[in-house]
């Protein structure tokens, strides 16, 4: 039996009426900032971020950041390995096998979308507990995507991206 919840949520980055419209370059700069300062984007979930190391993957040349995040609700510190795939996605890997991807994609009409994909590992939980966690994680994924887009727009308005 699987003890993981797989959840994904997508939202348009520049829906009708959104101003300013965000460019892929601005979005990518924001996702790179999110690696170093997760609390700027998801303050309800992450209290702080500490960069432990930065390097380049010798096989791919992709930037790899090892960071320690402090989760607000549990006060648990988790060391994550974060790999950036310019200018499309950022992947976060946790020691327990949980993974998160932040993906910037383009639709058929050229519109930009943000998708977060979560693989949350919950070893040893019952089917009922897993289902309850799934509902919570589904809501959280929507909040994370929509919140990130909102913060990206605010940072652009403030001239920070």
KEMAR-594858 format. One line per field, with one value per residue (C-alpha): x, y, z; residue number from 1. Coordinates in Angstrom, 3 decimals. Each point is the difference from the previous one (the first is absolute). Layout:
% residues N
xx: [X | ...]
yy: [Y | ...]
zz: [Z | ...]
num: [NUM | ...]
% end
This chain:
% residues 161
xx: [0.000 | 1.269 | 0.700 | 0.312 | -2.367 | 0.554 | -1.604 | 0.322 | -1.564 | 0.250 | -0.961 | 0.420 | 2.810 | -1.508 | -3.782 | -2.148 | 0.310 | 3.159 | 2.479 | 2.845 | 0.241 | 2.961 | 2.691 | 1.697 | 3.251 | -1.680 | -1.685 | 3.311 | 1.775 | -2.776 | 0.301 | 3.762 | -0.691 | -2.527 | 2.805 | 1.912 | -3.009 | -3.009 | -1.674 | -0.358 | -2.331 | -1.694 | 0.173 | -2.958 | 1.950 | 3.683 | 1.372 | 3.618 | 2.536 | 3.724 | 2.256 | 2.470 | 1.867 | -0.149 | 1.654 | -0.534 | -0.985 | 3.144 | -2.081 | -2.498 | 1.420 | -3.297 | 0.304 | -0.566 | -0.764 | -0.108 | -2.174 | -1.590 | -3.610 | -1.926 | -3.633 | -2.274 | -2.730 | 2.222 | 3.120 | 1.872 | 3.261 | 0.439 | 3.066 | -0.987 | 2.064 | -1.296 | 0.869 | -0.805 | -0.750 | 0.123 | -2.537 | -2.604 | 0.012 | 1.447 | 0.047 | 0.156 | 1.013 | -0.366 | 1.859 | -3.204 | -0.502 | -2.619 | 0.400 | -1.428 | 0.274 | -0.788 | -0.604 | -0.443 | -1.682 | -1.519 | -3.472 | -0.995 | -0.767 | 3.328 | -1.500 | 2.250 | -1.064 | 1.431 | -0.386 | 1.131 | 0.329 | 0.263 | 0.988 | -0.486 | 1.286 | -1.836 | 1.535 | -2.049 | -3.269 | -3.367 | -2.079 | -2.384 | 2.852 | 1.445 | -3.396 | -0.301 | 3.537 | -0.816 | -2.884 | 2.242 | 2.851 | -2.352 | -1.135 | 3.588 | 1.166 | -2.553 | 0.973 | 3.701 | -0.448 | -2.360 | 2.058 | 3.232 | -1.524 | -1.341 | 3.433 | 1.751 | -2.314 | 0.582 | 3.792 | -0.163 | -2.177 | 2.594 | 2.810 | 1.632 | -0.210]
yy: [0.000 | 3.448 | 2.341 | 3.040 | 2.685 | 1.320 | 3.392 | 2.612 | 3.418 | 2.403 | 3.662 | 2.570 | 2.430 | 2.904 | -0.410 | 2.614 | 3.330 | -0.904 | 2.847 | 0.155 | -3.011 | -2.096 | -1.073 | -3.385 | 1.791 | 1.637 | -3.264 | -1.879 | 2.660 | -0.376 | -3.785 | 0.340 | 2.382 | -2.487 | -2.579 | 2.326 | 1.581 | -2.331 | 1.987 | 2.970 | -2.104 | -2.433 | 1.668 | -2.026 | -3.233 | 0.912 | 2.159 | 0.277 | -1.182 | -0.461 | -0.765 | -2.739 | -0.293 | 0.898 | -1.884 | -1.150 | -3.569 | -1.359 | -2.102 | 2.668 | 3.368 | 0.771 | 2.092 | -2.049 | 1.640 | -1.847 | 1.918 | -0.436 | 1.122 | 0.415 | -1.006 | 2.344 | -2.420 | -2.839 | 2.063 | -2.793 | 0.790 | -1.874 | 0.018 | 0.126 | -0.406 | 2.418 | -0.264 | 2.780 | -0.841 | 3.389 | 1.395 | -2.707 | -1.629 | -0.223 | -3.371 | -0.370 | -3.373 | -0.822 | -2.749 | -2.059 | -0.258 | 2.764 | 2.113 | 3.300 | 1.510 | 3.610 | 0.025 | 2.933 | -1.122 | 1.525 | -0.755 | -0.296 | 3.729 | 1.007 | 0.652 | -0.840 | -2.374 | -0.924 | -3.589 | -1.410 | -3.767 | -1.599 | -3.527 | -0.056 | -3.131 | -1.134 | -3.305 | -1.991 | 1.952 | -1.673 | 0.276 | 2.342 | 2.238 | 0.069 | 1.101 | 2.793 | 1.146 | -0.067 | 2.461 | 2.323 | -0.272 | 0.674 | 3.287 | 0.880 | -0.590 | 2.486 | 2.565 | -0.475 | 0.515 | 2.958 | 1.527 | -0.301 | 1.707 | 2.801 | 0.540 | -0.087 | 2.776 | 2.039 | -0.358 | 1.197 | 2.970 | 0.843 | -0.151 | -2.983 | -2.382]
zz: [0.000 | -0.886 | 2.867 | -2.240 | -1.193 | -3.505 | -0.545 | -2.750 | -0.491 | -2.949 | -0.312 | -2.780 | 0.793 | -1.955 | 0.128 | -1.701 | 1.808 | 1.930 | 0.079 | -0.561 | -2.305 | 1.122 | -2.464 | 0.069 | 0.958 | 3.037 | 1.009 | -0.203 | 2.066 | 2.575 | 0.134 | 0.481 | 2.905 | 1.412 | 0.294 | 2.349 | 1.732 | 0.005 | 2.791 | -2.381 | -2.156 | 2.389 | 3.437 | 1.290 | -0.592 | 0.376 | 2.795 | -1.161 | -2.571 | 0.565 | -2.961 | 0.974 | -3.317 | -3.676 | -2.829 | -3.580 | -0.847 | -1.729 | -2.418 | -1.124 | 1.063 | 1.759 | 3.176 | 3.158 | 3.341 | 3.295 | 2.430 | 3.384 | 0.318 | 3.221 | -0.440 | 1.934 | 1.103 | 1.238 | 0.865 | -1.782 | -1.798 | -3.265 | -2.209 | -3.666 | -3.137 | -2.621 | -3.688 | -2.476 | -3.638 | -1.752 | -0.773 | 0.366 | 3.441 | 3.464 | 1.796 | 3.777 | 1.487 | 3.684 | 1.904 | 0.498 | -3.775 | -0.204 | -3.120 | -1.193 | -3.477 | -0.920 | -3.754 | -2.376 | -3.208 | -3.074 | -1.335 | -3.670 | -0.188 | 1.530 | 3.449 | 2.950 | 2.771 | 3.387 | 1.151 | 3.311 | 0.206 | 3.425 | 0.976 | 3.758 | 1.741 | 3.139 | 1.098 | 2.474 | -0.222 | -0.422 | -3.156 | 1.859 | 1.220 | -3.510 | -1.409 | 2.594 | -0.760 | -3.732 | 0.480 | 2.015 | -2.515 | -2.919 | 1.598 | 0.864 | -3.583 | -1.336 | 2.651 | -0.811 | -3.755 | 0.269 | 2.810 | -1.973 | -3.050 | 2.222 | 1.612 | -3.395 | -1.205 | 3.197 | -0.336 | -3.618 | 1.049 | 2.692 | -2.580 | 1.758 | -2.968]
num: [1 | 2 | 3 | 4 | 5 | 6 | 7 | 8 | 9 | 10 | 11 | 12 | 13 | 14 | 15 | 16 | 17 | 18 | 19 | 20 | 21 | 22 | 23 | 24 | 25 | 26 | 27 | 28 | 29 | 30 | 31 | 32 | 33 | 34 | 35 | 36 | 37 | 38 | 39 | 40 | 41 | 42 | 43 | 44 | 45 | 46 | 47 | 48 | 49 | 50 | 51 | 52 | 53 | 54 | 55 | 56 | 57 | 58 | 59 | 60 | 61 | 62 | 63 | 64 | 65 | 66 | 67 | 68 | 69 | 70 | 71 | 72 | 73 | 74 | 75 | 76 | 77 | 78 | 79 | 80 | 81 | 82 | 83 | 84 | 85 | 86 | 87 | 88 | 89 | 90 | 91 | 92 | 93 | 94 | 95 | 96 | 97 | 98 | 99 | 100 | 101 | 102 | 103 | 104 | 105 | 106 | 107 | 108 | 109 | 110 | 111 | 112 | 113 | 114 | 115 | 116 | 117 | 118 | 119 | 120 | 121 | 122 | 123 | 124 | 125 | 126 | 127 | 128 | 129 | 130 | 131 | 132 | 133 | 134 | 135 | 136 | 137 | 138 | 139 | 140 | 141 | 142 | 143 | 144 | 145 | 146 | 147 | 148 | 149 | 150 | 151 | 152 | 153 | 154 | 155 | 156 | 157 | 158 | 159 | 160 | 161]
% end
